[in-house]
């Protein structure tokens, strides 16, 4: 991911590393957000609901969160050596996944505010239907636990960010996790590909320049087409062969591009999406429902964003950051075991 070289972003990363050290020193995950300015933002108080355990329930629809069923299957994760833009850590291997659910769209600023009570997004002027961003991995799993609580489900994470079953015990079996959670990295790529095997889930890969990929345009907001006119958009660098010319760019309302074969929007582009996994090498053997490394320093996020080169929006592209980092290009979507 291209870094934003503003003083604001450098400051954010410095604070994020400090927060990461605090969290790794046995700091529990309270339902409180430590924002980058140093003060505390309390989460929203609400009455616990027993209704939206049903994915079609009105209560969940009122939040605007729609989950899509992803079928059981086996796929080839990673990318072939011949793929343009490929990184060495995308070693191909077979992965088998059981059925699960994943959000139709990225979590929006409104959905975040409805559950958490405050909007941390940098692109707040983009609107309530734009993806929430500038949230850390820790923030995202707190949201998942609060959403689970709201829906009357067992929480997916303990106070150290580990997956737990309905008895509150740490588990390595994703099927035992009953609450809303982040998708695993393999779930994310499987859902993104939606049965396709190419660099992206639509057509042949065609890169005219770093910011010009006509095949990508209908499905993704990336650095070549993410023009905005709202206050707070980033000033776009003048250099570069952009697909569309404009002065400012930034995030966009979710669902504005074509979905993939599973009916999922913005799986590539708009904002990167946090996954559960720690950064680590892929296995070489066949695996089932993998959770990645048991420990690490960096968490994985996927999908590319409004600022990126076209090649960063490939289905196999991986990136990583400290789990406490809050960056205006990273959001998330939720998942749920069957």
TIBAPA-722871 format. One record per residue: x, y, z of N, C-alpha, C in turn; residue in one letter; residue number from 1. Coordinates in steps of 0.001 Angstrom, whole numbers, padded with zeros to 6 digits. Atoms other than C-alpha are relative to their C-alpha. Layout:
<atoms>
ATOM/X/Y/Z/X/Y/Z/X/Y/Z/A/NUM
...
</atoms>
This chain:
<atoms>
ATOM/000843/-001189/000000/000000/000000/000000/000871/001228/000000/X/1
ATOM/-000754/-001241/000005/001304/003418/-000838/-000300/000759/001279/X/2
ATOM/000191/-000704/-001257/001843/005339/002359/-000357/001463/-000217/X/3
ATOM/000346/-001411/000012/000326/008740/003041/001074/000716/000808/X/4
ATOM/-001178/-000558/-000634/003333/010876/003870/-000290/001306/000728/X/5
ATOM/000345/-001204/-000742/001448/013561/005796/000504/-000111/001430/X/6
ATOM/-000390/-000011/-001413/002496/014601/009301/-001040/-000751/000815/X/7
ATOM/001098/000659/-000697/-000918/013352/010426/000194/-001517/000006/X/8
ATOM/-000136/001443/000112/-000227/009828/009171/001216/-000513/000748/X/9
ATOM/-001194/000396/-000740/003291/009627/010571/-000298/-000019/001493/X/10
ATOM/000389/-000073/-001404/001872/010702/013928/-000885/-001177/000376/X/11
ATOM/000905/001119/-000242/-000856/008059/013657/000770/-001297/000186/X/12
ATOM/-000766/001234/-000074/001656/005266/013047/000835/-000050/001279/X/13
ATOM/-000783/-000038/-001233/003833/006389/015974/-000881/-000335/001199/X/14
ATOM/000926/000273/-001090/000842/006383/018316/-000471/-001448/-000058/X/15
ATOM/000472/001367/000169/-000346/003060/016879/000999/-000987/000567/X/16
ATOM/-001007/000917/-000518/002949/001377/017715/000014/000037/001525/X/17
ATOM/000042/-000123/-001456/002759/002719/021262/-001192/-000757/000565/X/18
ATOM/001190/000713/-000447/-000797/001390/021617/000176/-001500/-000143/X/19
ATOM/-000246/001423/000202/000286/-001958/020193/000803/-000573/001156/X/20
ATOM/-000805/000473/-001114/002927/-002278/022910/-000844/-000113/001260/X/21
ATOM/000880/000072/-001163/000279/-001513/025533/-000896/-001223/-000049/X/22
ATOM/000906/001134/000142/-002111/-004113/024180/000733/-001320/000200/X/23
ATOM/-000736/001246/-000123/000592/-006786/024008/000534/-000209/001406/X/24
ATOM/-000379/000134/-001400/001468/-006110/027653/-001235/-000286/000856/X/25
ATOM/001174/000508/-000725/-001731/-007887/028766/-001080/001051/000216/X/26
ATOM/001069/-000984/-000115/-003974/-004892/028231/-001276/-000597/-000562/X/27
ATOM/001240/000619/000451/-007551/-006142/028005/-000721/000902/-000985/X/28
ATOM/000754/-000736/001013/-009910/-005125/025235/-001298/000514/000608/X/29
ATOM/001206/-000603/-000530/-012399/-002828/026931/-000858/000523/-001133/X/30
ATOM/000856/-000592/001036/-015451/-001603/024964/000162/001510/-000047/X/31
ATOM/-000351/-001412/000019/-013712/001763/024747/001025/000208/-001114/X/32
ATOM/-000960/-000308/001058/-011841/003372/021874/001007/001022/000497/X/33
ATOM/-001042/-000970/-000271/-008504/005055/022472/000323/000667/-001321/X/34
ATOM/-000263/-000594/001317/-008415/007536/019639/001365/000690/-000014/X/35
ATOM/-001378/-000456/000163/-005246/009066/018271/000285/001336/000672/X/36
ATOM/-000230/-001276/-000668/-005791/012356/020047/000197/-000180/001499/X/37
ATOM/-000320/000274/-001389/-005406/010668/023438/-001174/-000028/000957/X/38
ATOM/001110/000065/-000928/-008918/010874/024852/-000833/-001247/-000277/X/39
ATOM/000793/001218/000094/-011448/008117/025400/-001371/000293/-000596/X/40
ATOM/001335/-000105/000579/-014597/007619/023348/-000792/-001214/000439/X/41
ATOM/000779/001128/-000498/-017201/005472/025088/-000866/-000582/-001111/X/42
ATOM/000884/000632/000963/-019175/002951/023100/-001440/000320/000350/X/43
ATOM/001398/-000363/-000141/-022880/003421/022615/-000724/-000955/000942/X/44
ATOM/000840/000837/-000850/-025303/002155/025255/-001290/-000334/-000726/X/45
ATOM/001227/000417/000654/-028240/000141/023955/-000524/-001230/000707/X/46
ATOM/000600/001192/-000577/-030625/-002573/025020/000372/-001222/-000826/X/47
ATOM/-000373/001230/000683/-029498/-006081/024195/-001215/-000593/-000691/X/48
ATOM/001094/000569/000779/-031633/-007660/021475/000188/-001497/-000152/X/49
ATOM/-000050/001438/000243/-032478/-011342/021161/-000501/-000317/-001396/X/50
ATOM/000665/000217/001277/-033864/-010852/017686/000934/-000356/-001139/X/51
ATOM/-000710/000119/001264/-031144/-010557/015076/000956/-001179/-000054/X/52
ATOM/-000682/001264/000201/-029765/-014045/015649/-000402/-000576/-001359/X/53
ATOM/000464/000387/001325/-031850/-014646/012509/000511/001025/-001004/X/54
ATOM/-000626/-000932/000934/-029979/-013150/009549/-001010/000798/-000814/X/55
ATOM/001041/-000719/000736/-033275/-012092/007986/-000857/000862/000912/X/56
ATOM/000815/-000729/-000953/-034570/-010407/011116/000010/001505/-000261/X/57
ATOM/000152/-001440/000215/-035826/-006820/010955/001049/000802/000755/X/58
ATOM/-000946/-000745/-000826/-033451/-005745/013732/001349/000145/-000703/X/59
ATOM/-001261/-000057/000721/-030385/-006622/011683/-000136/000849/-001253/X/60
ATOM/000226/-000785/001207/-031906/-005081/008557/-000045/001486/000322/X/61
ATOM/000023/-001402/-000400/-032458/-001849/010481/001412/000580/000069/X/62
ATOM/-001395/-000436/-000007/-028690/-001672/010902/000558/000095/-001409/X/63
ATOM/-000464/-000012/001386/-028361/-002183/007155/001092/-001017/-000270/X/64
ATOM/-001021/001035/000172/-026085/-005189/007631/-000649/-001226/-000632/X/65
ATOM/000521/001171/000700/-026809/-007935/005118/001134/-001004/-000183/X/66
ATOM/-001003/001057/000089/-024935/-011232/005247/-000300/-000911/-001184/X/67
ATOM/000123/000906/001130/-024306/-013467/002249/000593/-001364/000362/X/68
ATOM/-000491/001351/-000266/-023942/-017242/002507/001066/-000380/-001020/X/69
ATOM/-001103/000441/000852/-020648/-018538/001138/000086/-001527/000110/X/70
ATOM/000100/001457/-000064/-020771/-022244/000208/001311/-000694/000363/X/71
ATOM/-001138/000888/-000238/-018463/-025030/001329/000787/-000190/-001291/X/72
ATOM/-000769/000254/001214/-015597/-025592/-001078/001503/-000021/000228/X/73
ATOM/-001458/000008/000014/-011922/-026008/-001899/000481/000897/-001129/X/74
ATOM/-000521/-000886/001038/-009899/-023422/-003801/001514/000095/000109/X/75
ATOM/-001436/-000198/000043/-006343/-022584/-004777/000288/001429/000443/X/76
ATOM/-000284/-001314/-000572/-005249/-019705/-002567/001391/000457/-000433/X/77
ATOM/-001274/-000532/000456/-002422/-017409/-003648/-000039/000299/-001487/X/78
ATOM/-000043/-000364/001412/-001267/-016550/-007147/001099/-000759/-000728/X/79
ATOM/-001053/000646/000783/000701/-018186/-009964/001182/000943/-000207/X/80
ATOM/-001211/-000797/000187/004259/-017017/-010593/-000140/000961/-001175/X/81
ATOM/000163/-000807/001207/003131/-015624/-013943/-000903/001218/000183/X/82
ATOM/000968/-001090/-000181/000599/-013185/-012439/000710/001348/000118/X/83
ATOM/-000589/-001346/-000009/001464/-009516/-013099/-000255/000670/001347/X/84
ATOM/000126/-000679/-001279/002126/-007650/-009849/000125/-000915/001194/X/85
ATOM/-000051/000991/-001068/002541/-010835/-007816/001138/000274/000976/X/86
ATOM/-001032/-000063/-001028/004455/-010815/-004515/000435/-001410/000392/X/87
ATOM/-000514/001338/-000325/006625/-013727/-003304/-000775/-000738/001094/X/88
ATOM/000706/000664/-001103/004415/-014405/-000250/-001361/-000574/-000404/X/89
ATOM/001291/000490/000477/001451/-015463/-002430/000107/-001438/-000511/X/90
ATOM/-000228/001395/000400/002488/-019132/-002608/-001333/-000741/-000105/X/91
ATOM/001266/000692/000210/-000345/-021198/-004041/-000085/-001284/000830/X/92
ATOM/000266/001200/-000785/-001854/-023919/-001844/-001507/-000203/000069/X/93
ATOM/001428/000311/-000039/-005208/-025681/-001556/-000569/000210/001399/X/94
ATOM/000685/-000271/-001267/-007622/-024565/001136/-001448/-000476/-000108/X/95
ATOM/001394/000422/-000075/-010925/-026194/002099/-000692/000762/001123/X/96
ATOM/000748/-000792/-000979/-013517/-024082/003911/-001414/-000541/000150/X/97
ATOM/001400/000329/-000231/-016828/-024933/005518/-000855/001229/-000278/X/98
ATOM/000926/-001095/000318/-019892/-022804/004842/000072/001093/001069/X/99
ATOM/000010/-001130/-000927/-019901/-019339/006402/-000765/001157/-000627/X/100
ATOM/000658/-001212/000483/-021498/-015902/006036/000992/001153/000055/X/101
ATOM/-000843/-001187/000001/-019840/-012621/005166/-000830/001206/-000426/X/102
ATOM/000761/-001206/000303/-021061/-009032/004917/-000054/000315/-001481/X/103
ATOM/000180/-000385/001402/-022469/-007940/001582/000858/001202/-000352/X/104
ATOM/-000821/-001198/000191/-020587/-004657/002001/000930/000181/001192/X/105
ATOM/-000817/-000411/-001129/-017918/-003152/004174/-000887/000705/001023/X/106
ATOM/000752/-000701/-001045/-019178/-001804/007511/000060/001501/-000277/X/107
ATOM/000075/-001422/000331/-020364/001745/006927/000177/000871/001240/X/108
ATOM/-000135/-000948/-001102/-019878/004843/009024/-001264/000020/000864/X/109
ATOM/001248/000017/-000763/-023556/004738/010040/-000108/-001256/000853/X/110
ATOM/000079/001254/-000749/-023435/001079/011054/000957/000022/001182/X/111
ATOM/-000948/-000137/-001098/-020337/001760/013110/-000569/000897/001089/X/112
ATOM/000523/-000951/-000987/-021952/004760/014806/-001199/-000554/000741/X/113
ATOM/001174/000586/-000648/-025181/002855/015515/000392/-000957/001120/X/114
ATOM/-000448/000957/-001008/-023232/000252/017486/000973/000630/001000/X/115
ATOM/-001081/-000509/-000843/-020268/002209/018837/-000228/001412/000533/X/116
ATOM/000345/-001318/-000513/-021695/005707/019206/000913/001135/-000409/X/117
ATOM/-000899/-001056/000468/-018884/007659/017522/000564/-000414/-001348/X/118
ATOM/-000516/000282/001341/-017525/007930/013982/001456/000452/-000083/X/119
ATOM/-001416/-000356/000012/-013707/007799/013801/000551/000319/-001386/X/120
ATOM/-000481/-000048/001380/-013501/008104/009996/000658/001325/-000360/X/121
ATOM/-000628/-001198/000551/-011154/010549/008301/-000893/000622/-001064/X/122
ATOM/000852/-000496/001080/-013487/010816/005307/-001461/000094/000465/X/123
ATOM/001340/-000113/-000556/-016500/011720/007414/-000941/000733/-000944/X/124
ATOM/000831/-000744/000949/-017737/014099/004698/-000397/-000835/-001211/X/125
ATOM/000425/000919/001057/-018008/011166/002327/-001448/-000421/000226/X/126
ATOM/001387/000320/-000313/-021265/010335/004145/-000153/-001288/000781/X/127
ATOM/000241/001130/-000887/-022832/007724/006385/-000006/-001346/-000721/X/128
ATOM/-000025/001243/000773/-022989/005139/003575/001385/-000351/-000512/X/129
ATOM/-001376/000305/000374/-019240/005266/003061/000610/-000917/001056/X/130
ATOM/-000564/000940/-000972/-017039/002655/004729/000651/000712/001173/X/131
ATOM/-000737/-000520/-001145/-015835/003330/008232/001468/-000333/-000225/X/132
ATOM/-001442/000223/000108/-012057/003673/008264/000677/000705/001164/X/133
ATOM/-000773/-000500/-001120/-009309/004824/010552/-000389/-000741/001289/X/134
ATOM/000268/000894/-001136/-010216/001891/012797/001083/-001074/000035/X/135
ATOM/-001036/001015/-000155/-007629/-000506/014161/-000619/-001397/-000032/X/136
ATOM/000472/001392/-000093/-007866/-004300/014183/-000705/-000202/001332/X/137
ATOM/000629/000110/-001311/-008639/-004041/017901/-001381/000666/000002/X/138
ATOM/001294/-000678/000096/-011412/-001530/017202/-001018/-000882/-000722/X/139
ATOM/000897/000820/000817/-012875/-003880/014583/-000539/-001185/000775/X/140
ATOM/000517/001161/-000737/-013085/-006880/016908/-000872/000430/001178/X/141
ATOM/000917/-000536/-001012/-014625/-004717/019638/-001373/000219/-000624/X/142
ATOM/001264/-000160/000721/-017290/-003774/017080/-000684/-001346/-000176/X/143
ATOM/000579/001329/000199/-017807/-007463/016295/-000635/-000520/001292/X/144
ATOM/000555/000448/-001278/-018298/-008285/019982/-001236/000790/000397/X/145
ATOM/001170/-000826/-000330/-020676/-005369/020463/-001177/-000345/-000892/X/146
ATOM/001069/000412/000905/-022671/-006406/017400/-000572/-001344/000444/X/147
ATOM/000457/001294/-000509/-022841/-009958/018758/-000880/000195/001227/X/148
ATOM/000763/-000294/-001211/-024050/-008618/022112/-001355/000600/-000357/X/149
ATOM/001231/-000642/000455/-026644/-006453/020375/-000983/-001025/-000555/X/150
ATOM/000834/001014/000640/-027924/-009504/018505/-000287/-001196/000892/X/151
ATOM/000268/001118/-000893/-027997/-011785/021532/000840/-001226/-000288/X/152
ATOM/-000895/001108/000311/-025125/-013930/020273/001180/-000015/000973/X/153
ATOM/-001232/000078/-000777/-022075/-015169/022139/001093/000801/-000697/X/154
ATOM/-001077/-000781/000595/-019038/-012958/021618/001054/-000922/-000617/X/155
ATOM/-000981/000797/000735/-016341/-014192/019234/001404/000122/000569/X/156
ATOM/-001366/-000266/-000449/-013297/-012735/021035/000064/000194/001506/X/157
ATOM/-000247/-000315/-001401/-011890/-012709/024544/000761/001311/000101/X/158
ATOM/-000614/-001319/-000179/-010101/-009711/026028/001433/000080/-000517/X/159
ATOM/-001311/-000029/000641/-006843/-010688/024305/-000114/-000124/-001516/X/160
ATOM/000200/000082/001441/-008383/-010883/020844/000057/-001405/-000540/X/161
ATOM/-000018/001398/000432/-008409/-014694/020740/-001429/-000480/-000258/X/162
ATOM/001312/000544/000307/-011306/-016608/019206/-000468/-000925/001124/X/163
ATOM/000552/000824/-001072/-013609/-018265/021750/-001295/-000658/-000438/X/164
ATOM/001257/000690/000276/-016491/-020735/021675/-001095/000522/000921/X/165
ATOM/001150/-000477/-000777/-019898/-020382/023332/000206/-000141/001506/X/166
ATOM/-000319/000152/-001412/-018371/-021470/026660/001062/000998/000458/X/167
ATOM/-001026/-000979/-000331/-015828/-018654/026516/001402/-000562/-000014/X/168
ATOM/-001306/000647/000057/-012962/-021073/025896/000690/000307/-001326/X/169
ATOM/-000766/-000235/001224/-010187/-020366/023383/-000150/-001203/-000927/X/170
ATOM/000190/001089/000956/-010752/-022404/020223/000784/000258/-001290/X/171
ATOM/-000639/-000077/001313/-008881/-023145/017012/-000932/-000525/-001084/X/172
ATOM/001027/000484/000932/-012080/-024447/015381/-000953/001141/-000309/X/173
ATOM/000797/-001176/000351/-013732/-021570/013534/-001491/-000296/000043/X/174
ATOM/001423/000364/-000027/-017031/-023491/013431/-000597/000100/001395/X/175
ATOM/000480/-000112/-001370/-017265/-023245/017228/-000236/001450/000421/X/176
ATOM/000146/-001427/-000317/-017217/-019436/017141/-001389/000442/-000441/X/177
ATOM/001403/-000268/000291/-020826/-018252/017345/-000315/001461/-000276/X/178
ATOM/000291/-001424/000166/-020565/-014467/017270/000548/000582/-001282/X/179
ATOM/-000558/-000714/001151/-019773/-011896/014598/001494/000177/000203/X/180
ATOM/-001457/-000009/-000055/-016090/-011793/013751/000558/000534/-001306/X/181
ATOM/-000665/-000308/001257/-013564/-010773/011141/000167/-001290/-000799/X/182
ATOM/-000290/001205/000780/-013147/-013200/008240/001468/-000384/000151/X/183
ATOM/-001392/000406/000086/-010005/-015288/008221/000527/000421/-001367/X/184
ATOM/-000571/-000406/001280/-007589/-014473/005420/-000452/-000932/-001124/X/185
ATOM/000430/000951/001029/-008533/-017651/003549/-001474/000178/-000334/X/186
ATOM/001415/-000283/000265/-012263/-016926/003956/-000136/001231/-000874/X/187
ATOM/000082/-001237/000775/-011693/-013440/002627/000344/-000252/-001459/X/188
ATOM/-000397/000213/001391/-009849/-014584/-000500/-000990/-000902/-000735/X/189
ATOM/000994/000891/000596/-012335/-017403/-001150/-001260/000776/-000373/X/190
ATOM/001190/-000815/000263/-015244/-014952/-000872/000267/001009/-001103/X/191
ATOM/-000360/-000969/001031/-013423/-012416/-003035/000018/-000640/-001379/X/192
ATOM/-000112/000668/001297/-012650/-014871/-005820/-001363/-000466/-000516/X/193
ATOM/001350/000433/000380/-016211/-016245/-005817/000016/-000970/-001183/X/194
ATOM/-000084/001016/001035/-015197/-019192/-007957/000923/000323/-001155/X/195
ATOM/-000908/-000380/001087/-012790/-017300/-010240/001442/-000334/000377/X/196
ATOM/-001394/000376/-000249/-009083/-018032/-010614/001012/001035/-000494/X/197
ATOM/-000899/-001012/000543/-007644/-014892/-012230/000462/001002/001026/X/198
ATOM/-000525/-001037/-000889/-005974/-011818/-010796/-001121/000783/000681/X/199
ATOM/001189/-000635/-000556/-009382/-010187/-010274/-001213/-000841/-000375/X/200
ATOM/001177/000830/000245/-012911/-011563/-010291/-000846/000456/-001187/X/201
ATOM/000718/-000399/001207/-013856/-009939/-013574/000971/000156/-001167/X/202
ATOM/-000738/-000168/001238/-012252/-010475/-016957/001498/-000181/000113/X/203
ATOM/-001451/000124/000064/-008614/-010500/-017989/000672/001221/000606/X/204
ATOM/-000788/-001061/-000639/-005994/-008458/-016153/000613/000891/-001073/X/205
ATOM/-000476/-000924/001022/-005229/-005350/-018223/000487/001280/000649/X/206
ATOM/-000570/-001182/-000636/-002872/-002773/-016761/000667/000867/-001062/X/207
ATOM/-000606/-000953/000941/-002189/000198/-019039/001064/000847/000683/X/208
ATOM/-001001/-000681/-000823/-000346/001979/-016232/-000339/-000329/001449/X/209
ATOM/000245/000320/-001412/-000149/001820/-012437/-001388/000427/000447/X/210
ATOM/001307/-000521/-000392/-003369/003855/-012204/-001029/-000109/-001125/X/211
ATOM/000940/000106/001126/-005141/002713/-015332/-000211/-001470/-000356/X/212
ATOM/000384/001372/000292/-006868/-000665/-015518/-001482/-000012/-000360/X/213
ATOM/001407/-000093/000425/-010099/-000516/-017572/-000870/-001158/000480/X/214
ATOM/000768/001157/-000459/-011169/-004028/-016492/-000348/000133/001475/X/215
ATOM/000219/-000194/-001437/-010881/-003019/-012827/-001059/001059/000271/X/216
ATOM/000878/-001155/-000201/-012946/000150/-013228/-001432/-000351/000405/X/217
ATOM/001405/000275/-000363/-016451/-001462/-013073/-000197/-000626/001376/X/218
ATOM/000186/000730/-001261/-015758/-003368/-009843/000694/000638/001196/X/219
ATOM/-000814/-000477/-001122/-013362/-001283/-007743/000300/001490/-000073/X/220
ATOM/-000512/-001356/-000155/-012532/002194/-006456/001477/-000115/000361/X/221
ATOM/-001437/000069/-000242/-008756/002478/-006742/000610/001349/-000356/X/222
ATOM/-000650/-001292/000208/-006168/005210/-007290/-000264/000648/-001335/X/223
ATOM/000234/-000548/001325/-007129/005635/-010926/-001377/000560/-000241/X/224
ATOM/001379/-000435/000284/-010863/006335/-010544/-000755/000555/001207/X/225
ATOM/000716/-000355/-001233/-011688/007353/-006951/-000098/001512/000225/X/226
ATOM/000136/-001459/-000089/-012346/011051/-007641/-001138/000397/000941/X/227
ATOM/001032/-000492/-000909/-014329/013003/-005023/-000092/001520/-000091/X/228
ATOM/000146/-001451/-000072/-015711/016516/-004587/-000406/000471/001385/X/229
ATOM/000344/-000408/-001363/-016449/016486/-000851/001219/000588/000703/X/230
ATOM/-001074/-000578/-000794/-014421/018476/001660/000743/-001102/000750/X/231
ATOM/-000791/000993/-000704/-011574/016461/003115/000605/-001057/-000893/X/232
ATOM/-000639/000925/000912/-010657/014496/000012/001488/000297/-000111/X/233
ATOM/-001444/-000189/000130/-006938/013948/-000473/000328/000697/-001311/X/234
ATOM/-000505/-000601/001231/-005139/016163/-002956/000769/-001063/-000773/X/235
ATOM/-000629/001047/000795/-004172/013819/-005726/001319/000490/-000588/X/236
ATOM/-001270/-000387/000632/-000521/013878/-006862/-000196/000231/-001490/X/237
ATOM/000180/-000344/001410/-000230/015421/-010297/000655/-001019/-000927/X/238
ATOM/-000675/000962/000855/002176/012801/-011607/-000817/-001288/-000078/X/239
ATOM/000697/001276/000138/000788/009504/-012886/-000996/000008/-001141/X/240
ATOM/000933/000157/001109/-001242/008227/-015803/-001312/-000550/000549/X/241
ATOM/001254/000413/-000635/-004636/008156/-014079/-001067/-000318/-001039/X/242
ATOM/001097/000340/000892/-007663/006549/-015649/-000961/001173/-000159/X/243
ATOM/000834/-001198/000029/-009693/009639/-014730/000753/001150/000660/X/244
ATOM/-000693/-001164/-000529/-008310/013110/-014129/-000877/000732/001011/X/245
ATOM/000718/-000796/-000997/-009338/014990/-010979/001007/000543/001003/X/246
ATOM/-000883/-000641/-000967/-007903/017088/-008170/000034/-000706/001351/X/247
ATOM/000083/000646/-001308/-009084/015110/-005133/-000529/-001418/-000143/X/248
ATOM/000518/001357/-000008/-009715/011486/-004323/-000141/-000499/001435/X/249
ATOM/000264/000518/-001338/-010915/009398/-001387/-000960/-001171/-000064/X/250
ATOM/000922/001135/-000057/-013323/006693/-000239/-001352/000371/-000606/X/251
ATOM/001275/-000164/000694/-016740/006206/-001834/-001105/-000762/000733/X/252
ATOM/001092/000784/-000599/-020220/005002/-000728/000106/-001468/-000398/X/253
ATOM/-000106/001429/000289/-020323/001213/-000489/-001052/-000411/-001027/X/254
ATOM/000959/000555/000946/-022043/-000816/-003186/-000146/000762/-001292/X/255
ATOM/000113/-000821/001207/-021353/001636/-006003/000554/-000641/-001251/X/256
ATOM/-000559/000732/001135/-019555/-000856/-008241/-000698/-001351/-000139/X/257
ATOM/000633/001294/000240/-020545/-004239/-009642/000451/-001020/001041/X/258
ATOM/-000373/001031/-000968/-020626/-007179/-007179/000684/-001184/-000680/X/259
ATOM/-000555/001231/000550/-018805/-010470/-007607/-001086/-001078/-000087/X/260
ATOM/000977/001070/000213/-020489/-013822/-008230/-000743/-000423/001260/X/261
ATOM/000683/000281/-001257/-021404/-014156/-004543/-000867/001170/000463/X/262
ATOM/000802/-001155/-000367/-023144/-010779/-004523/000669/000918/000997/X/263
ATOM/-000759/-000826/-000933/-020389/-009067/-002528/000561/001226/-000716/X/264
ATOM/-000460/-001261/000586/-019491/-005423/-003177/001323/000446/000621/X/265
ATOM/-001238/-000638/-000478/-016128/-003660/-002889/000976/-000991/000645/X/266
ATOM/-000990/000941/-000514/-014159/-006831/-002193/001408/000426/-000397/X/267
ATOM/-001270/-000650/000329/-011367/-005025/-003988/-000274/001493/-000140/X/268
ATOM/000164/-001439/000083/-010873/-001282/-003741/-000838/000588/001116/X/269
ATOM/000696/-000838/-000999/-012550/001446/-001650/000832/000077/001276/X/270
ATOM/-000944/000045/-001124/-010861/000507/001658/000520/-001421/000155/X/271
ATOM/-000524/001301/-000376/-008598/-002332/002698/-000861/-000570/001115/X/272
ATOM/000849/000644/-001003/-010264/-004854/005025/000833/-000889/000917/X/273
ATOM/-000689/000818/-000990/-008861/-006298/008241/-000472/-001453/-000064/X/274
ATOM/000303/001422/-000161/-008707/-010089/008498/000458/-000449/001391/X/275
ATOM/-000356/000489/-001338/-008292/-012225/011613/001485/-000302/000141/X/276
ATOM/-001300/000647/-000079/-004861/-013659/010800/001166/000931/000335/X/277
ATOM/-001308/-000618/-000130/-001425/-012679/012004/000767/-000204/-001296/X/278
ATOM/-000859/000147/001161/001101/-012124/009230/000891/-001228/000159/X/279
ATOM/-000862/001172/-000013/002922/-015335/008352/000080/-000623/-001380/X/280
ATOM/-000131/000699/001272/004075/-017565/005522/-001162/-000961/-000192/X/281
ATOM/001024/000984/000314/001475/-019691/003782/000547/-001419/000194/X/282
ATOM/-000433/001399/-000035/001579/-023466/004344/000183/-000519/-001424/X/283
ATOM/-000168/000601/001322/002705/-025634/001453/-000938/-001187/-000183/X/284
ATOM/000914/001128/000068/000356/-028493/002324/-001449/000475/-000080/X/285
ATOM/001425/-000306/000018/-003428/-028635/001891/-000487/000223/001436/X/286
ATOM/000501/-000329/-001343/-005303/-027104/004853/-001515/000194/-000032/X/287
ATOM/001445/-000201/-000135/-008877/-026833/006147/-000267/001041/001083/X/288
ATOM/000366/-001070/-000937/-010330/-023749/007867/001204/000556/000761/X/289
ATOM/-001201/-000487/-000696/-006860/-022302/008614/-000229/001337/000693/X/290
ATOM/000069/-001252/-000762/-006454/-019531/011174/001301/000788/-000079/X/291
ATOM/-001264/-000703/000115/-002914/-018536/010235/000900/-000254/001192/X/292
ATOM/-000964/000141/-001089/-000049/-018059/012677/-000672/000179/001359/X/293
ATOM/000565/-000129/-001341/-000769/-018444/016401/000380/001330/000650/X/294
ATOM/-000464/-001261/-000576/001233/-015327/017268/000676/000830/-001076/X/295
ATOM/-000671/-000868/000951/002728/-012351/015512/000002/001437/000472/X/296
ATOM/-000019/-001428/-000301/003236/-008601/015435/-000899/000801/-000934/X/297
ATOM/000787/-000704/001005/001296/-007642/012321/-001247/-000801/-000366/X/298
ATOM/001221/000625/000464/-002271/-008366/011252/-000171/000242/-001505/X/299
ATOM/000224/-000056/001447/-003301/-009026/007650/-001216/000861/-000330/X/300
ATOM/001195/-000605/000590/-005612/-006793/005651/000066/-000186/-001503/X/301
ATOM/000109/000412/001400/-006823/-007336/002098/-000826/000955/-000830/X/302
ATOM/000939/-000594/000933/-008398/-005835/-000994/000399/001262/-000743/X/303
ATOM/-000327/-001256/000663/-006659/-002603/-001938/-000946/001125/000391/X/304
ATOM/000822/-001128/-000432/-008119/000876/-001550/-000032/001109/-001045/X/305
ATOM/000223/-001167/000859/-009068/004209/-003111/001304/000671/-000435/X/306
ATOM/-001271/-000676/000250/-005414/005317/-003099/000979/-000830/-000826/X/307
ATOM/-001027/000943/000425/-003736/002263/-004591/000181/-000172/-001500/X/308
ATOM/-000257/000458/001357/-002121/001071/-007774/-001008/-001097/-000338/X/309
ATOM/000909/001056/000441/-004287/-001266/-009837/000456/-001377/000478/X/310
ATOM/-000523/001324/-000365/-002001/-004210/-009002/-000250/-000357/001461/X/311
ATOM/000279/000262/-001410/-002836/-003834/-005288/-001427/-000495/000217/X/312
ATOM/001387/000438/-000097/-006455/-004756/-006012/-000208/-001423/-000516/X/313
ATOM/000111/001398/000404/-005686/-008337/-007020/-000604/-000845/001125/X/314
ATOM/000626/000876/-000997/-007581/-011144/-005254/001016/-000602/000967/X/315
ATOM/-001016/000656/-000826/-004320/-012607/-003906/000887/000967/000776/X/316
ATOM/-000881/-000994/-000612/-002703/-009345/-002733/-000145/000016/001519/X/317
ATOM/-000009/-000026/-001463/-001694/-009328/000960/000696/001274/000481/X/318
ATOM/-000728/-001085/-000655/-000714/-006454/003223/-000167/-000134/001503/X/319
ATOM/-000011/000192/-001448/-000099/-006035/006944/000314/001308/000713/X/320
ATOM/-000224/-001194/-000815/000033/-003491/009732/-000134/-000404/001469/X/321
ATOM/000212/000240/-001421/000231/-003303/013525/-001502/-000022/000297/X/322
ATOM/001443/000093/-000269/-003181/-004312/014948/-000591/001236/000669/X/323
ATOM/000482/-001235/-000621/-003411/-000976/016775/000002/001189/-000958/X/324
ATOM/-000087/-001101/000961/-002860/001099/013617/-001374/000450/-000475/X/325
ATOM/001233/-000588/000553/-005636/003425/012501/000397/000851/-001201/X/326
ATOM/-000386/-000643/001256/-005247/004466/008867/-001244/000253/-000829/X/327
ATOM/001184/-000418/000742/-007707/006255/006597/-000261/-000817/-001259/X/328
ATOM/000206/000881/001152/-007476/003457/004039/-000401/-001409/000421/X/329
ATOM/000319/001350/-000479/-008388/000462/006255/-001329/-000008/000744/X/330
ATOM/001259/000260/-000673/-011872/-000692/007246/-000148/-001497/000188/X/331
ATOM/000220/001434/-000169/-013473/-004128/007499/-001440/-000361/-000363/X/332
ATOM/001353/000540/000067/-016517/-006321/006929/-000076/-001169/000979/X/333
ATOM/000140/001045/-001015/-017943/-008908/009316/-000297/-001351/-000642/X/334
ATOM/000281/001369/000419/-018237/-012676/009025/-000706/-000721/001145/X/335
ATOM/000745/000780/-000985/-020241/-015348/010844/000077/-001462/-000405/X/336
ATOM/000001/001437/000285/-019802/-019108/011100/-001437/-000491/-000124/X/337
ATOM/001353/000525/000204/-022771/-021202/010039/-000565/-000510/001311/X/338
</atoms>
